[in-house]
Amino acid sequence: MSKYSPLRRYLSGLPSDTEEITISFDQVERIIGDKLPNSARRYRAWWSNEESGSHVQSHAWMNANWVVETVNLNDKWVRFRLEG
């Protein structure tokens, strides 16, 4: 089980008519029950939609059929969009 599994469950549990959601980094931390790594607050690449590879965080949202549409590192929020 990944540290980011709670994020996958959260996104999967959103109402079926939800097509996008913007959440703060603080909210993500509450959802996962842990702090985000410093790289999540500094680098856009941390939020990349990586289908394969070692970035378990992207597997969490992509396995729930969501992708990161936008991330704002200054204001510390991320917008997810339902894929498909």
Order of alpha helices (4+ residues) and beta strands (2+ residues): alpha-beta-alpha-alpha-alpha-beta-beta
